């Protein structure tokens, strides 16, 4: 997966996370108790890790040159 598409996917998933947060808060549900929010939060966290790992690999490759 290319970096641009990872970033695009991250933005889409983050927007979905924000919508779920707004909905939970509107309904008076604590975010940590909203399963849909927590599932989406883990998905966003996984994407952040992938982006960071890819960035670190690119930096390492550039330093090797």
C-alpha positions as CSV (number, residue, x, y, z in Angstrom):
1,X,0.0,0.0,0.0
2,X,1.4,3.4,-1.0
3,X,2.0,6.1,1.6
4,X,-0.6,8.4,0.0
5,X,-3.3,5.7,0.1
6,X,-2.4,4.9,3.8
7,X,-2.8,8.6,4.6
8,X,-6.1,8.7,2.7
9,X,-7.4,5.6,4.5
10,X,-6.3,7.1,7.8
11,X,-8.2,10.3,7.1
12,X,-11.4,8.4,6.1
13,X,-11.2,6.2,9.2
14,X,-10.5,9.2,11.5
15,X,-13.6,10.9,10.1
16,X,-15.6,7.8,10.8
17,X,-14.2,7.7,14.4
18,X,-15.1,11.4,14.9
19,X,-18.7,10.7,13.7
20,X,-19.0,7.8,16.1
21,X,-17.6,9.9,19.0
22,X,-20.1,12.6,18.2
23,X,-23.0,10.1,18.1
24,X,-22.0,8.4,21.4
25,X,-21.6,11.8,23.2
26,X,-24.9,13.0,21.9
27,X,-26.5,9.8,23.3
28,X,-24.7,10.3,26.6
29,X,-22.6,7.1,26.2
30,X,-19.0,7.3,27.5
31,X,-16.6,6.7,24.6
32,X,-14.8,3.9,26.4
33,X,-18.2,2.1,26.8
34,X,-19.2,2.4,23.1
35,X,-18.0,-0.7,21.4
36,X,-18.3,0.7,17.8
37,X,-16.2,3.7,18.8
38,X,-13.6,1.5,20.5
39,X,-13.4,-0.8,17.6
40,X,-12.9,2.1,15.2
41,X,-10.4,3.7,17.6
42,X,-8.3,0.5,17.4
43,X,-8.5,0.5,13.6
44,X,-7.2,4.1,13.5
45,X,-4.5,3.3,16.0
46,X,-3.3,0.4,13.7
47,X,-3.2,2.8,10.8
48,X,-1.1,5.2,12.8
49,X,1.4,2.4,13.6
50,X,1.6,1.4,9.9
51,X,2.2,5.0,8.9
52,X,4.9,5.5,11.5
53,X,6.6,2.2,10.5
54,X,6.6,3.1,6.9
55,X,8.0,6.5,7.6
56,X,10.8,5.0,9.7
57,X,11.6,2.5,6.9
58,X,11.8,5.4,4.4
59,X,14.1,7.4,6.7
60,X,16.4,4.4,7.2
61,X,16.6,3.8,3.4
62,X,17.5,7.5,2.9
63,X,20.2,7.3,5.5
64,X,21.7,4.3,3.9
65,X,22.2,6.2,0.6
